[in-house]
Amino acid sequence: MRRGTLRALEGVHDYTVLRGPRARFYSDDISGKPEDANIRNLGRAIVDDFATIRSKYQTPKNPIVLAHGLLGFDELHLAGASLPGIRYWRGIVEAMTKNGIEVITTSVPASSSIEERATKLGADIAAKAGGKSVNIVAGLDSRHMVSRLKPPNVDVISLTTIASPHRGSAFADYVFDQIGPANLPKIYSALGKLDIQTGAFRQLTRRYMSEAFNPNTPDREGVRYFSYGASVEPALWSAFRGSHRIVEAEEGANDGLVSVTSSKWGDYQGTLVNVSHLDLINWTNRLRWLVWEMTGNKRK
C-alpha cells in the first residue's frame, strides 16, 4: 500500500498489493533508517522501494469492496459528464481486475457523519454484490455498518482498514483547538452554504473516538478484522510536513495525518514504511509517473 497502493490481502482477507514507482513490498529489515526502532515497536515493517505491479496475485473467492475515505469519491467529473472523470481508485481497480479479482467500488457522502456514510455504504454493497459474501477495504464507516447497522442483505467476511484513525488524530484535535468553539459555528455555516456536510470532522478527534465511537462499536463476531498503518518522513516541500510534525509530537510515527498507533485494529498486518496518506490511493504515483514521462523517460 505505499506509493502504489492497496495490497490486496492474500488469503482469508484476500487482497492484492499494487505498487507504483518506488515500490517493493516485503522485508522486516529497515536498518539504517532513523525511525527503525519506532516502527519495529509498532509491528512488521513493510518496505516499498521500487514500484512495480506484480504479474500474479492470489485471487480471492469473494468480491473485494473498495470504499473511499473522508472527502473521497468514486468518480469525480469536473468538466461535466461528457468528459472522462477522475477516479479515486485510479489504477488499483484495473490491476486487481486484471488478476481475476471481482472488485466493487462504492460511493458515500464525502464529509457526512459516520452514521450517514455507513448507511449509504450498506445500500451500495447490497445493490452491487448480488448476494455474494464480501471482503471490505474501508474504514470507520464500515466498522459502524458491520457492528451497528448489520444490513441483512450484506454478508461481510472480513474488514481491512488502511491508515484509518481508529483512535482519532492529533491533527484533528489541533485544527479544532485552532478554530476555537466561538468560531466553529461560523465555519460550519460557511461550509453549509457551499453544500459541504460537516458531520465527519468532529468524529475524527481522539476524544470522540475514545469516548463515543469505539465503546459503542464492538467488533462483530464472525467477521475478521485486519489493519495496516503507514509512516513517512515528509520532504521539505510536502503538504504533510506541518501535520506530520503535530501528530508525531503527540502520537509518534504517522503518515502525515494518522498515526501507526491509531491505525491498529484487529489483526495488525504491519506498517507501510515511507508512505504518506495520499500515497495509499496511488495518487502520488500518478503525479510522479507523469513528471517522469514528461522528461523523456519510460516506465519499465
C-alpha positions in Angstrom: 0.0 0.0 0.0 2.5 2.6 -0.4 3.1 4.7 -3.4 1.4 2.0 -5.3 -1.3 1.3 -3.0 -3.6 -1.3 -1.8 -2.1 -4.5 -1.2 -4.9 -6.9 -1.8 -4.8 -9.1 1.1 -3.9 -12.6 0.1 -5.6 -15.4 1.9 -8.6 -15.0 4.1 -8.7 -11.3 4.0 -7.8 -11.6 0.3 -6.1 -8.7 -1.4 -3.5 -7.6 -3.8 -0.6 -5.3 -3.4 -0.4 -2.6 -6.0 2.7 -0.7 -6.3 3.7 2.4 -8.0 7.1 3.9 -9.0 9.0 3.2 -5.9 7.6 0.1 -4.5 8.6 -3.2 -3.3 6.7 -4.9 -0.6 8.4 -7.3 1.8 11.0 -7.2 4.4 11.1 -6.6 8.1 14.6 -5.2 7.8 14.7 -1.5 7.5 18.0 -1.0 9.2 19.7 2.3 8.7 16.5 4.4 8.7 16.1 6.9 11.6 12.7 5.6 12.6 13.5 1.9 12.7 13.1 1.4 16.4 9.8 3.1 16.4 8.4 1.1 13.6 9.7 -2.2 15.0 7.9 -1.5 18.2 4.7 -1.0 16.2 4.6 -4.2 14.2 6.1 -5.6 11.0 7.6 -3.1 8.7 6.6 -3.3 5.0 9.3 -1.7 2.9 8.3 -0.4 -0.5 11.1 0.8 -2.8 10.7 0.1 -6.5 7.2 0.4 -7.6 6.0 -2.4 -9.9 2.8 -4.2 -10.2 3.1 -7.9 -9.7 2.1 -10.1 -12.6 0.4 -12.7 -10.4 -1.7 -12.5 -7.3 -3.7 -15.0 -5.3 -7.3 -14.4 -6.4 -9.9 -14.3 -3.6 -13.0 -16.3 -3.9 -15.3 -13.4 -3.0 -15.5 -9.8 -4.2 -13.5 -7.1 -2.7 -15.3 -3.9 -1.8 -13.3 -0.7 -2.0 -14.8 2.1 0.0 -13.2 5.6 -0.1 -12.5 7.6 3.0 -13.2 11.2 4.1 -13.5 13.7 1.2 -13.2 10.8 -1.2 -15.4 9.9 -4.2 -15.9 7.1 -6.7 -15.6 9.1 -9.8 -15.4 12.9 -10.0 -16.5 14.9 -13.1 -15.1 18.4 -13.0 -16.0 19.2 -16.6 -19.4 17.6 -17.0 -20.5 14.0 -17.5 -19.5 14.1 -21.2 -15.8 14.0 -20.4 -13.8 11.3 -18.5 -13.9 11.6 -14.8 -11.2 11.4 -12.2 -11.3 8.1 -10.4 -10.5 7.8 -6.8 -9.1 4.2 -7.0 -7.0 5.1 -10.1 -5.0 2.2 -11.3 -6.0 0.0 -8.4 -9.2 -1.4 -9.7 -7.6 -2.2 -13.1 -4.7 -4.1 -11.6 -6.9 -6.2 -9.4 -9.4 -6.9 -12.1 -6.6 -8.0 -14.4 -5.8 -10.7 -11.9 -9.3 -12.0 -11.9 -10.4 -10.3 -8.7 -14.0 -9.1 -8.6 -13.9 -5.5 -7.4 -16.9 -3.5 -6.2 -16.4 0.3 -5.7 -18.8 2.3 -3.5 -19.5 5.9 -3.0 -20.6 7.6 0.2 -21.2 11.3 1.1 -17.7 12.9 1.2 -17.9 14.5 4.6 -21.2 13.4 6.2 -21.2 11.7 9.6 -20.0 8.1 10.0 -23.6 7.0 10.5 -24.8 8.6 7.3 -21.9 7.2 5.3 -22.3 3.7 6.8 -26.0 3.7 5.7 -25.1 4.6 2.1 -22.2 2.1 2.1 -24.5 -0.8 3.2 -27.0 0.2 0.5 -24.3 0.3 -2.2 -22.9 -3.1 -1.3 -26.3 -4.7 -1.2 -27.1 -3.3 -4.6 -23.8 -4.3 -6.2 -22.7 -7.6 -4.5 -25.7 -9.6 -5.7 -26.0 -11.6 -2.5 -22.3 -12.6 -2.5 -20.2 -12.5 0.7 -17.6 -9.8 0.5 -14.3 -8.7 1.9 -14.3 -4.9 2.6 -11.4 -2.5 2.4 -12.6 0.7 4.1 -12.6 2.5 7.4 -14.7 3.7 10.2 -17.9 3.8 8.1 -17.6 0.0 7.6 -16.9 -0.7 11.2 -20.2 1.1 12.1 -22.1 -0.7 9.3 -20.8 -4.1 10.3 -21.2 -3.6 14.1 -24.3 -1.4 14.4 -26.4 -1.5 11.2 -25.9 -5.1 10.3 -27.7 -4.9 6.9 -29.5 -8.3 6.5 -28.5 -8.5 2.8 -24.8 -7.7 3.3 -22.6 -10.6 4.4 -19.1 -9.5 5.4 -16.3 -12.0 5.6 -13.5 -9.5 6.6 -12.9 -5.8 7.0 -9.4 -4.4 6.3 -8.6 -0.9 7.2 -5.6 1.0 6.0 -4.3 4.0 8.0 -7.8 4.6 9.4 -8.0 6.8 12.6 -9.5 4.2 14.9 -8.3 6.3 17.9 -8.7 9.7 16.2 -6.0 12.0 15.1 -4.0 14.6 17.0 -4.2 16.8 13.9 -7.9 16.9 14.1 -7.6 17.9 17.7 -5.2 20.6 16.7 -7.5 22.0 14.0 -10.5 22.3 16.3 -8.3 23.9 19.0 -7.1 26.5 16.5 -10.6 27.3 15.2 -11.9 27.6 18.8 -15.5 27.0 20.0 -16.6 30.6 19.2 -15.6 30.3 15.5 -16.8 26.8 14.8 -20.5 27.7 14.1 -19.3 30.3 11.6 -17.1 27.8 9.8 -19.9 25.2 9.7 -22.3 27.8 8.4 -20.0 28.8 5.6 -19.4 25.2 4.6 -23.1 24.5 4.7 -23.7 27.3 2.2 -21.3 25.5 -0.1 -23.3 22.4 0.4 -20.4 20.7 2.3 -21.5 18.4 5.0 -19.6 18.7 8.3 -20.7 15.6 10.3 -17.5 13.7 9.9 -15.0 16.3 11.1 -15.6 16.3 14.8 -15.7 12.5 14.6 -12.0 12.4 13.8 -10.9 13.7 17.2 -9.3 11.5 19.7 -11.9 12.3 22.3 -14.8 11.3 20.1 -13.2 8.0 19.1 -12.3 7.0 22.6 -15.4 8.2 24.4 -18.2 7.7 21.8 -17.3 5.6 18.8 -15.1 2.8 20.0 -17.1 1.9 23.1 -20.3 1.7 21.1 -18.8 -0.1 18.0 -17.7 -3.6 19.1 -16.3 -6.0 16.6 -18.9 -8.3 15.2 -18.5 -12.0 15.8 -17.7 -13.9 12.7 -16.1 -11.0 10.9 -12.3 -11.0 10.7 -10.7 -7.6 11.2 -7.3 -6.7 9.7 -5.4 -3.4 9.6 -2.3 -1.6 8.2 -0.6 1.6 9.3 1.7 3.8 7.4 4.7 6.0 8.3 6.5 8.7 6.4 9.2 11.3 6.9 7.9 14.2 4.7 10.2 16.1 2.4 10.6 19.9 2.9 8.0 20.6 0.2 5.5 18.0 1.4 1.9 19.2 2.1 2.0 16.8 5.1 5.1 18.4 6.7 3.2 20.5 9.2 0.5 18.0 10.1 3.1 15.2 10.4 5.0 17.2 13.0 1.9 17.8 15.0 0.8 14.1 15.0 4.4 12.9 15.7 4.7 15.0 18.8 1.5 13.5 20.3 1.3 10.0 18.8 4.6 9.1 17.2 5.2 7.6 13.7 2.5 8.6 11.2 1.6 9.1 7.5 1.0 12.8 7.8 -2.5 12.6 9.2 -3.0 9.2 11.0 -0.5 7.6 13.4 0.5 4.0 13.3 -0.9 3.5 16.8 -4.3 4.9 15.8 -4.3 2.7 12.7 -4.1 -0.6 14.6 -7.3 -2.6 14.8 -7.9 -6.3 14.9 -5.1 -8.4 13.4 -2.4 -5.8 12.6 -0.6 -6.7 9.3 2.2 -4.2 9.5 3.4 -0.7 8.9 3.9 0.6 5.3 7.2 2.5 5.6 7.8 5.8 3.8 4.2 6.1 2.8 2.1 9.2 3.1 -1.7 9.2 3.5 -2.0 10.3 -0.2 0.3 7.5 -1.4 -2.2 5.0 -0.1 -4.6 5.5 -3.0 -1.9 5.7 -5.7 -2.3 9.5 -6.5 1.3 10.5 -5.8 2.4 7.7 -8.1 0.4 9.1 -10.9 2.0 12.5 -10.5 5.5 11.0 -10.3 4.9 8.9 -13.4 3.6 12.0 -15.3 6.7 14.0 -14.4 9.0 11.0 -15.2 7.4 10.6 -18.7 7.4 14.3 -19.4 11.2 14.3 -19.0 11.5 11.7 -21.7 11.7 8.6 -19.6 9.6 5.5 -19.9 8.1 3.2 -17.3 9.8 -0.1 -17.0 
